[in-house]
Amino acid sequence: MMDRKIPRVSMFSATFLVAVVLVFSASSVFAQEAPPQDTQPQENPGQAPPPPKAAGRDYHPFGDDQDDSQSQSTLTPDTVPLTGVLVPGVGTQEMRHSYWVPGFQYGNFIRSAGLNQAAGTGSDWNSTSFVAGNVSLLENWSRSQLTVNYSGGGTFSTDNRQGNGYYHQLGLVQAFNWRRWQLSFIDQFSYLPQAQFGFGAGSTLATPGVGGSLGSSVPGLQTSYQPNQSVFAALGSRYSNSITTQLAYSVSPKGSVTFAGSYGLLRFVEPGNIDSNDSIFSVGYDYALSKSDTIGMLYRFSNYRYLGDPQAIQDHVAQVAYGRKVTGRLALQLFVGPEVTRFRLQGAGFSDRTSVSGGANLTYAFSRSHLSVSYNHGVSGGSGVFTGSNSDSTQGYLDRQLSRLWRGNISFGYSRNASLASGSASTVSPIFNSWFAGGGLDRPLGRTANISVAYSAYLQKTSQSGCVGSACSTDLQHQISVSFQWHTRPLVLR
C-alpha cells in the first residue's frame, strides 16, 4: 500500500485541539489572577490515580521517588462525581509546581497475519514500527489545573494492507475548582492504524505522554462517553475524538448535582466502514452516605448519527449508582437501570426497544500492585460495522513491582457487539466477539529512559444464527512488542 497522508479533516481536528489547549491556558491565567475565596488546600477535580511508580524509573522534579506507603500518605482525595463522565480514582499526589517533559519513543509490533487478513497476503508475519515524540505537561494555578499528555509520529509497516501512516494520541483536561463549583473540559483524541480496543497492550504505546510518575494524570472517560471501537473487523486507520464539558455544583454538604455534555466522532480512512457522530448529555445527583460511600441517580441521553445514512438513534438511560472511595486504596462505581432506544426510521428490523443497561469501574491499589477493571453493557454507536449495536465490554489491567528495577503487567479485554436489528433481520447480521490478552515487563535505564517487552493475543469470532462454513469464523493474531522510551528531566515552569 502506498504511504497515506492524514485526511484534511484529521489535520483540522489536530489544529483545533491545539487551539483548545491555548484557550484553556489563557483561561487558567485569568483564574490565577482572581483572589482566593478561602485558605483551605485545593483538591484537584476530575483526576484518575497515577500508576504506581517503579523504583528509579523517573527523576521527580520535587524530590526522589518515595515508596508506596509514603506516597499514599500524601495523596489528595479523588473528587470525581459519582454520576459524572470520568472514571474515579484512588487519589492523586499533590503537585504544587508546574513542569513539562518532552521525550521520544520507538516501538515495534511483530505480528502474525491474522485479523482481517486480505486475500493473497499469505500467512507470513509482519512488522510495524512506531517512531514518535512525547510530551507531558502539568500546569498548576491557585484554582485550576491543566494536564496534557501527547504522543505522535509515524508508522512504518511491512504489512501490505496497512502500509505506512501516522500515529497520534492526546489526553487533555482543564479543571477549575471553586468553593462549590467544579468545571472540567476534557478532550481525548486518537489517530491509530487499528482499533483502540487492546491497542499496544503491555507496551508504552498504549497511552500518550512520557508515562511513569512524570506523566501528568489525565482521567479517562467512561466507556459510555467514547466512540466505541471494540470490533476488530473495522478495517484500516481511523481517528476518534471526544470533547466533553462537565459542571458539578454542591447544593449541600452531602449533596451535589452534575451536568455534562459530550460530542464525539469516529472516522475511517478506508471505505467499507461506517462513520458516526454522537452527542451525549447527562444530569446526575450524588448524595454522600458517609465519608467513603455515595449513592446517586443519573439520566443520560445519547444521539447517534451516521454519515451517508438517514438512520439515527436516540437512546435514553436512567440509572441508580453506588460508589465507594478509600483514598490510596479503593475506588468503586456501580450503576444499573432501564434503557429506552428509539429509531428515526422504523422497519428493516429496527423498532423501538426497552432493555437494561449497567456497568462497573473498580480501581484497587495494593502495596506493590495496581488493579483496574471495568465493565459496560448497553447501546453503543456500532464500532464502524453496525448502525448501532448492543454491546458488552470489559477490560482489566494489573501491574506489579517485581523487583527494584523490573515491573510486570497483564491485561485483558472482551467485547461482544450485536446489531440492534430484530426479527428476521437479526439472522443476517453477524455477532462479533473480540478478545485480547497479554502481559509484559519493563525496567528503567537510568532516570530518563526505560524499555519494555510484551506479548498479546487478539481473537475475534464472527457468528450468526444458524451459520455454517465461513459465516462462523475465528481469527487469531499473535503480537510481540518491544519499545524504548526516553525523556528529558522535568523542565520546571515555576
Backbone torsions as a table, in degrees:
resi	resn	phi	psi	omega
1	MET	NA	142.2	179.0
2	MET	-71.6	157.2	176.8
3	ASP	-59.0	142.8	179.2
4	ARG	-103.4	150.6	170.0
5	LYS	-102.6	151.9	177.4
6	ILE	-63.3	133.2	178.9
7	PRO	-60.4	155.1	-177.2
8	ARG	-59.3	-39.3	179.2
9	VAL	-63.3	-37.6	179.1
10	SER	-63.6	-41.2	178.5
11	MET	-64.2	-38.4	176.9
12	PHE	-62.3	-41.3	180.0
13	SER	-62.0	-43.4	-179.5
14	ALA	-63.1	-42.9	178.8
15	THR	-62.9	-40.4	179.2
16	PHE	-63.0	-39.8	-179.4
17	LEU	-64.6	-40.1	176.9
18	VAL	-62.1	-40.7	178.2
19	ALA	-63.0	-38.7	178.1
20	VAL	-60.2	-43.7	178.9
21	VAL	-58.6	-45.4	-177.8
22	LEU	-65.7	-40.9	179.8
23	VAL	-64.2	-44.1	-179.3
24	PHE	-64.9	-38.2	179.3
25	SER	-63.3	-43.1	178.8
26	ALA	-63.3	-39.4	178.3
27	SER	-63.2	-36.9	-178.1
28	SER	-70.2	-34.5	176.5
29	VAL	-61.9	-40.5	177.2
30	PHE	-62.6	-40.9	179.4
31	ALA	-65.4	-32.0	-179.7
32	GLN	-65.3	-35.1	-175.4
33	GLU	-78.3	-16.1	-179.9
34	ALA	-71.3	139.9	-179.8
35	PRO	-67.1	141.8	179.9
36	PRO	-65.7	148.6	-179.0
37	GLN	-96.2	-15.5	175.3
38	ASP	-156.1	174.9	-176.0
39	THR	-110.0	12.8	-179.7
40	GLN	-76.4	148.0	176.5
41	PRO	-58.6	138.7	-176.5
42	GLN	-88.1	136.8	174.6
43	GLU	-96.2	147.8	-177.7
44	ASN	-94.1	107.3	-177.2
45	PRO	-73.4	153.8	170.2
46	GLY	66.4	39.8	179.1
47	GLN	-123.4	134.7	174.7
48	ALA	-85.1	157.6	-177.3
49	PRO	-69.5	142.3	173.8
50	PRO	-68.7	150.9	177.6
51	PRO	-65.6	153.7	177.9
52	PRO	-57.0	148.5	-172.7
53	LYS	-95.4	134.5	174.7
54	ALA	-79.9	138.6	-177.4
55	ALA	-60.9	129.6	177.2
56	GLY	73.8	8.2	-173.1
57	ARG	-74.9	-40.0	-176.6
58	ASP	-133.9	149.6	168.6
59	TYR	-85.2	123.4	-176.9
60	HIS	-92.9	138.4	-174.9
61	PRO	-71.3	-14.1	-173.9
62	PHE	-125.5	31.0	178.4
63	GLY	130.0	165.7	179.4
64	ASP	-70.1	157.2	177.9
65	ASP	-59.9	143.3	177.6
66	GLN	-107.2	164.6	175.3
67	ASP	-77.5	172.9	-172.3
68	ASP	-62.3	-40.2	-177.5
69	SER	-64.8	-38.2	177.5
70	GLN	-70.2	-39.2	-178.1
71	SER	-64.9	-41.6	-177.2
72	GLN	-62.7	-31.7	-177.9
73	SER	-69.6	-18.4	-179.0
74	THR	-105.4	9.3	-178.3
75	LEU	-73.4	140.1	171.7
76	THR	-88.7	131.1	-178.0
77	PRO	-57.0	144.7	178.1
78	ASP	-72.4	134.4	-179.1
79	THR	-117.5	19.1	177.6
80	VAL	-63.5	126.6	178.9
81	PRO	-62.0	142.5	179.0
82	LEU	-59.8	-40.7	-177.6
83	THR	-97.8	21.3	178.3
84	GLY	-89.3	-166.8	-173.9
85	VAL	-95.6	-11.1	-171.8
86	LEU	-100.7	153.1	176.6
87	VAL	-78.1	125.4	-178.2
88	PRO	-69.6	155.9	179.6
89	GLY	-129.6	179.2	-177.4
90	VAL	-88.8	0.1	179.3
91	GLY	128.2	168.9	-179.5
92	THR	-131.5	149.1	173.8
93	GLN	-72.1	133.2	-178.7
94	GLU	-72.7	125.0	179.1
95	MET	-117.1	111.5	-178.0
96	ARG	-91.7	-5.4	179.8
97	HIS	-112.8	165.3	177.3
98	SER	-114.1	143.8	-179.5
99	TYR	-157.7	165.2	171.1
100	TRP	-140.4	153.5	-174.8
101	VAL	-137.4	111.1	172.6
102	PRO	-87.7	158.2	-179.9
103	GLY	-163.0	-172.8	-176.8
104	PHE	-144.5	146.7	174.0
105	GLN	-146.3	149.1	174.4
106	TYR	-128.1	133.6	177.1
107	GLY	-136.8	151.9	178.6
108	ASN	-137.0	127.9	174.7
109	PHE	-105.1	121.4	173.0
110	ILE	-105.0	115.4	-170.7
111	ARG	-128.2	146.1	170.7
112	SER	-78.9	142.2	175.9
113	ALA	-65.4	132.5	-175.9
114	GLY	-167.7	-83.0	-174.2
115	LEU	-57.0	120.2	176.0
116	ASN	56.7	34.9	-179.2
117	GLN	-61.9	129.9	179.4
118	ALA	-74.9	149.2	179.0
119	ALA	-61.0	134.0	176.2
120	GLY	88.6	-2.2	-179.5
121	THR	-85.6	-6.7	177.3
122	GLY	78.1	-173.1	-176.0
123	SER	-115.7	17.8	-178.7
124	ASP	-70.7	158.2	173.5
125	TRP	-77.1	155.7	178.1
126	ASN	-134.0	167.6	-176.4
127	SER	-130.9	135.9	176.2
128	THR	-127.7	124.5	179.7
129	SER	-104.4	141.7	177.0
130	PHE	-117.7	122.3	176.3
131	VAL	-120.1	116.6	-170.0
132	ALA	-145.1	155.0	169.4
133	GLY	-99.6	148.7	-179.7
134	ASN	-123.8	154.1	170.0
135	VAL	-153.8	139.0	172.4
136	SER	-126.5	138.4	-177.0
137	LEU	-134.4	134.8	171.9
138	LEU	-129.8	116.4	-178.3
139	GLU	-121.7	115.5	-177.9
140	ASN	-105.9	136.1	167.8
141	TRP	-125.4	179.9	-174.0
142	SER	-62.8	-36.9	-177.4
143	ARG	-130.9	21.4	178.7
144	SER	-154.4	162.6	-179.4
145	GLN	-150.0	136.1	175.0
146	LEU	-114.5	126.3	176.3
147	THR	-125.4	133.7	-177.7
148	VAL	-138.4	133.6	169.0
149	ASN	-128.9	129.3	-178.7
150	TYR	-141.9	140.5	171.0
151	SER	-137.6	137.2	180.0
152	GLY	-164.3	147.6	179.1
153	GLY	175.9	-146.2	-176.6
154	GLY	-116.4	158.7	174.4
155	THR	-122.1	142.2	-177.2
156	PHE	-134.6	115.2	-171.0
157	SER	-125.0	144.2	172.3
158	THR	-86.6	-4.6	176.2
159	ASP	-74.8	116.4	-176.0
160	ASN	-60.0	-31.2	-177.8
161	ARG	-75.6	-37.6	-178.3
162	GLN	-82.0	-44.5	179.9
163	GLY	65.7	-155.9	179.2
164	ASN	-100.0	153.2	-177.8
165	GLY	-168.3	-146.1	-174.0
166	TYR	-132.4	162.8	-178.2
167	TYR	-144.8	122.8	179.3
168	HIS	-142.4	139.1	171.3
169	GLN	-142.7	136.3	-179.5
170	LEU	-140.1	135.3	169.9
171	GLY	-128.2	127.6	-175.3
172	LEU	-140.0	135.4	173.8
173	VAL	-138.1	125.7	168.9
174	GLN	-111.9	115.6	-175.0
175	ALA	-119.1	138.3	175.1
176	PHE	-119.2	143.5	-177.6
177	ASN	-137.9	115.1	174.2
178	TRP	-113.1	-172.1	-174.2
179	ARG	-58.0	-46.4	-178.5
180	ARG	-116.5	-12.3	-172.8
181	TRP	-108.4	144.2	168.5
182	GLN	-130.7	126.2	179.5
183	LEU	-126.8	127.6	-177.8
184	SER	-132.1	137.6	171.1
185	PHE	-114.5	124.2	-175.1
186	ILE	-124.7	135.6	175.2
187	ASP	-134.9	130.4	175.4
188	GLN	-128.7	120.2	-176.3
189	PHE	-128.6	143.0	174.3
190	SER	-147.8	145.0	169.8
191	TYR	-131.2	107.2	-170.7
192	LEU	-128.3	154.2	178.5
193	PRO	-81.7	0.3	-178.5
194	GLN	-155.0	180.0	-179.3
195	ALA	-61.3	143.4	179.4
196	GLN	-71.2	-24.2	178.6
197	PHE	-63.2	109.9	179.8
198	GLY	81.0	5.4	-178.1
199	PHE	-62.9	130.9	175.5
200	GLY	62.4	26.8	-176.7
201	ALA	-53.7	128.0	177.9
202	GLY	83.2	-2.7	-176.9
203	SER	-118.0	169.0	178.8
204	THR	-72.8	-9.9	179.3
205	LEU	-77.6	-11.8	-174.6
206	ALA	-66.6	-32.2	-176.7
207	THR	-127.7	151.8	-179.7
208	PRO	-77.7	165.5	176.9
209	GLY	90.4	-176.2	-175.7
210	VAL	-83.0	-13.2	177.1
211	GLY	72.9	-173.2	179.6
212	GLY	64.6	-161.1	-178.4
213	SER	-72.3	-14.3	-179.6
214	LEU	-89.0	-18.2	177.7
215	GLY	-67.1	117.1	-178.5
216	SER	-60.9	138.3	-172.5
217	SER	-75.1	108.6	176.8
218	VAL	-107.5	120.2	-176.9
219	PRO	-68.8	155.0	179.2
220	GLY	-96.1	142.6	173.5
221	LEU	-72.6	144.7	174.0
222	GLN	-64.6	155.4	-175.4
223	THR	-55.3	-37.0	-176.4
224	SER	-65.8	-16.4	-176.7
225	TYR	-107.3	13.6	179.3
226	GLN	-121.7	144.6	171.5
227	PRO	-59.4	127.7	-175.2
228	ASN	-72.4	132.3	176.9
229	GLN	-133.5	43.4	-171.3
230	SER	-103.1	23.0	174.7
231	VAL	-121.0	119.5	-178.7
232	PHE	-70.5	-15.7	-177.6
233	ALA	-70.6	-18.7	175.6
234	ALA	-68.9	121.6	-167.2
235	LEU	-94.5	149.4	167.0
236	GLY	80.0	-179.7	179.7
237	SER	-67.1	148.8	178.2
238	ARG	-151.5	153.0	174.5
239	TYR	-122.4	144.9	-175.8
240	SER	-134.4	141.5	178.8
241	ASN	-145.3	135.7	175.5
242	SER	-128.7	119.9	175.8
243	ILE	-111.2	123.3	-171.9
244	THR	-133.7	139.8	173.1
245	THR	-122.0	135.3	-179.8
246	GLN	-133.0	134.2	178.9
247	LEU	-128.5	123.9	178.8
248	ALA	-120.1	138.7	-178.8
249	TYR	-134.4	128.6	179.0
250	SER	-83.9	112.2	-179.4
251	VAL	-86.4	-16.8	179.2
252	SER	-159.6	172.5	178.5
253	PRO	-58.0	-24.7	-177.6
254	LYS	-115.3	-13.7	-175.7
255	GLY	-116.0	148.5	177.8
256	SER	-151.4	153.0	175.6
257	VAL	-116.7	148.2	-177.9
258	THR	-131.4	130.3	176.1
259	PHE	-118.1	139.5	-178.9
260	ALA	-146.2	146.1	174.5
261	GLY	-138.2	139.5	-175.8
262	SER	-140.8	142.0	172.9
263	TYR	-127.6	126.7	-177.9
264	GLY	-130.3	155.4	176.4
265	LEU	-141.8	151.5	175.7
266	LEU	-135.5	119.4	-177.4
267	ARG	-127.2	141.3	179.9
268	PHE	-113.0	142.8	178.4
269	VAL	-75.9	-41.9	-177.0
270	GLU	-87.9	146.6	177.2
271	PRO	-71.2	165.8	178.6
272	GLY	99.3	-8.0	176.8
273	ASN	-107.5	166.9	-177.2
274	ILE	-105.5	114.3	176.5
275	ASP	-80.9	144.7	-175.1
276	SER	-144.7	157.1	171.1
277	ASN	-124.5	149.6	173.0
278	ASP	-137.6	141.5	174.7
279	SER	-122.8	126.4	-173.4
280	ILE	-129.9	134.0	176.8
281	PHE	-131.7	140.6	-179.1
282	SER	-146.1	154.7	174.2
283	VAL	-141.4	138.7	-177.5
284	GLY	-144.6	158.8	176.5
285	TYR	-127.0	129.0	178.4
286	ASP	-111.5	142.6	174.7
287	TYR	-134.3	124.8	-177.6
288	ALA	-83.8	115.2	175.9
289	LEU	-76.1	-33.0	179.8
290	SER	-156.6	-174.4	178.4
291	LYS	-61.7	-28.8	-174.7
292	SER	-107.1	-24.8	-170.3
293	ASP	-112.8	137.7	-179.2
294	THR	-138.1	143.5	171.4
295	ILE	-119.9	160.8	-177.7
296	GLY	-160.0	167.5	174.0
297	MET	-129.9	141.0	-172.7
298	LEU	-137.0	138.0	167.1
299	TYR	-121.5	132.6	180.0
300	ARG	-133.3	133.5	176.0
301	PHE	-116.1	129.1	179.4
302	SER	-125.0	134.7	178.2
303	ASN	-121.9	117.0	-178.5
304	TYR	-108.1	129.9	176.8
305	ARG	-128.9	154.3	-171.9
306	TYR	-129.7	129.1	-177.5
307	LEU	-65.3	129.8	179.1
308	GLY	76.3	8.5	-179.0
309	ASP	-131.1	125.5	-178.9
310	PRO	-70.9	-13.0	-179.4
311	GLN	-68.0	144.1	174.6
312	ALA	-144.3	151.5	-176.9
313	ILE	-123.5	131.1	173.5
314	GLN	-115.1	122.4	-172.6
315	ASP	-122.3	128.8	-179.1
316	HIS	-116.8	129.8	-178.7
317	VAL	-129.3	131.6	171.4
318	ALA	-123.0	126.0	-173.7
319	GLN	-136.2	150.2	166.4
320	VAL	-101.8	148.0	-173.8
321	ALA	-135.7	151.3	174.3
322	TYR	-134.0	137.4	178.5
323	GLY	-137.0	148.1	175.8
324	ARG	-137.4	132.3	179.6
325	LYS	-132.0	132.2	171.6
326	VAL	-127.0	110.1	-173.5
327	THR	-54.4	129.1	-179.9
328	GLY	81.9	-2.9	-175.6
329	ARG	-134.0	-53.3	-168.0
330	LEU	-139.7	140.7	167.9
331	ALA	-140.3	117.9	-176.1
332	LEU	-129.2	138.1	178.5
333	GLN	-140.6	127.6	177.8
334	LEU	-128.1	139.7	178.4
335	PHE	-151.0	143.7	-179.1
336	VAL	-156.9	149.5	178.0
337	GLY	173.1	177.2	-179.0
338	PRO	-75.6	155.8	179.3
339	GLU	-135.7	126.4	179.4
340	VAL	-115.0	123.6	-176.1
341	THR	-117.0	127.9	-179.8
342	ARG	-122.6	144.7	-177.4
343	PHE	-113.6	141.3	177.1
344	ARG	-65.1	-43.6	-179.9
345	LEU	-109.4	118.3	177.0
346	GLN	-87.7	157.7	179.9
347	GLY	100.4	177.3	-177.3
348	ALA	54.3	34.6	178.3
349	GLY	90.3	-9.0	-179.4
350	PHE	-97.7	119.3	176.4
351	SER	-146.0	152.3	-177.8
352	ASP	-55.2	144.1	-175.0
353	ARG	-142.6	155.5	174.0
354	THR	-124.0	132.8	-177.4
355	SER	-145.7	-168.6	179.9
356	VAL	-117.3	135.8	175.7
357	SER	-120.2	159.0	179.1
358	GLY	179.4	177.4	178.9
359	GLY	176.2	-178.0	-177.9
360	ALA	-157.7	149.2	171.5
361	ASN	-133.6	130.8	-179.4
362	LEU	-133.1	130.0	171.0
363	THR	-127.4	129.4	-179.4
364	TYR	-136.8	130.6	-179.6
365	ALA	-110.0	120.4	172.6
366	PHE	-92.3	-179.2	-179.2
367	SER	-65.6	-34.7	-178.5
368	ARG	-128.2	9.3	-175.6
369	SER	-137.9	166.0	-179.4
370	HIS	-144.9	125.4	-177.2
371	LEU	-120.7	135.2	172.6
372	SER	-138.5	134.1	-179.1
373	VAL	-139.4	139.5	177.2
374	SER	-137.2	151.7	176.3
375	TYR	-144.9	141.4	178.1
376	ASN	-145.8	136.6	176.8
377	HIS	-131.7	130.3	177.6
378	GLY	158.8	-170.2	-178.8
379	VAL	-79.4	137.6	176.8
380	SER	-132.3	178.4	-175.1
381	GLY	-70.4	-21.4	177.3
382	GLY	115.8	-3.8	173.6
383	SER	60.4	20.6	178.5
384	GLY	86.2	-0.6	179.3
385	VAL	-120.4	-17.0	179.4
386	PHE	-127.0	154.9	167.0
387	THR	-87.5	75.3	-174.4
388	GLY	86.5	141.4	-179.8
389	SER	-144.4	156.1	171.5
390	ASN	-93.2	115.6	-167.4
391	SER	-119.6	142.7	164.8
392	ASP	-123.0	129.9	-177.7
393	SER	-143.9	133.7	175.2
394	THR	-138.7	142.9	177.4
395	GLN	-140.7	148.8	178.9
396	GLY	-144.8	152.7	-179.4
397	TYR	-147.9	133.8	177.1
398	LEU	-136.8	127.7	172.4
399	ASP	-128.0	155.6	-175.1
400	ARG	-148.1	139.7	173.6
401	GLN	-76.8	111.5	-175.6
402	LEU	-86.4	-32.8	178.7
403	SER	-155.3	-171.1	-179.5
404	ARG	-60.0	-33.8	-176.2
405	LEU	-110.5	-36.6	-171.9
406	TRP	-90.4	138.3	174.9
407	ARG	-129.2	138.6	-179.7
408	GLY	-116.8	157.2	178.2
409	ASN	-148.6	152.4	171.3
410	ILE	-132.2	147.5	179.4
411	SER	-143.4	154.3	179.3
412	PHE	-153.4	160.8	176.7
413	GLY	-159.7	147.6	175.6
414	TYR	-141.4	138.5	178.2
415	SER	-142.6	139.0	175.3
416	ARG	-124.9	125.7	-179.7
417	ASN	-126.8	125.0	178.0
418	ALA	-128.9	147.2	-180.0
419	SER	-62.4	149.6	176.1
420	LEU	-78.7	-6.3	178.7
421	ALA	-64.8	144.9	180.0
422	SER	-121.9	176.2	178.6
423	GLY	67.7	-145.5	-176.7
424	SER	-64.8	-26.9	-179.3
425	ALA	-65.3	-28.8	-178.3
426	SER	-70.6	-21.8	-178.4
427	THR	-75.4	-16.9	179.2
428	VAL	-104.1	-0.3	178.6
429	SER	-100.2	121.9	-178.2
430	PRO	-70.2	160.2	173.0
431	ILE	-111.4	129.3	-178.4
432	PHE	-105.4	121.5	173.3
433	ASN	-111.1	118.6	-174.7
434	SER	-120.7	133.7	178.0
435	TRP	-128.0	150.9	162.3
436	PHE	-145.5	149.3	178.7
437	ALA	-156.9	147.0	179.6
438	GLY	-178.3	-178.0	179.4
439	GLY	-154.5	163.0	-178.1
440	GLY	-155.3	169.2	176.9
441	LEU	-131.3	144.5	173.4
442	ASP	-145.1	155.3	179.1
443	ARG	-150.2	150.6	178.8
444	PRO	-77.0	153.6	170.6
445	LEU	-119.7	86.2	-171.5
446	GLY	76.9	-155.5	-176.5
447	ARG	-99.2	-3.1	-175.3
448	THR	-127.6	10.9	-179.3
449	ALA	-150.3	158.3	173.5
450	ASN	-154.2	160.1	-180.0
451	ILE	-130.6	146.7	179.5
452	SER	-140.6	150.1	174.1
453	VAL	-131.3	146.4	-176.3
454	ALA	-154.8	157.7	172.3
455	TYR	-129.1	138.2	177.2
456	SER	-140.3	149.6	174.5
457	ALA	-121.1	136.4	179.5
458	TYR	-120.7	128.8	-176.2
459	LEU	-131.5	132.1	174.1
460	GLN	-131.4	128.1	177.6
461	LYS	-114.8	124.6	180.0
462	THR	-111.4	127.7	-178.1
463	SER	-146.9	165.6	174.0
464	GLN	-154.1	164.7	-173.9
465	SER	-56.5	125.4	178.3
466	GLY	67.9	22.8	-174.3
467	CYS	-71.2	150.5	175.1
468	VAL	-139.6	156.0	174.9
469	GLY	62.3	-133.1	-174.0
470	SER	-67.6	-16.5	178.6
471	ALA	-67.8	-23.4	177.2
472	CYS	-111.5	91.4	-174.5
473	SER	-117.9	151.1	175.6
474	THR	-127.7	128.4	-175.6
475	ASP	-124.1	126.5	-176.8
476	LEU	-123.1	137.7	176.7
477	GLN	-134.1	136.0	175.9
478	HIS	-103.7	143.9	-180.0
479	GLN	-138.9	129.7	173.7
480	ILE	-115.5	128.1	-177.0
481	SER	-124.1	142.8	174.3
482	VAL	-131.5	131.6	-179.1
483	SER	-140.8	147.3	177.4
484	PHE	-126.8	135.2	-178.2
485	GLN	-133.3	134.3	177.9
486	TRP	-132.9	144.5	174.9
487	HIS	-145.8	160.6	176.9
488	THR	-74.3	172.0	167.9
489	ARG	-69.8	155.1	-177.0
490	PRO	-57.6	136.0	177.0
491	LEU	-99.7	100.0	-173.8
492	VAL	-72.5	128.6	179.8
493	LEU	-85.2	-38.7	175.7
494	ARG	-172.0	NA	NA
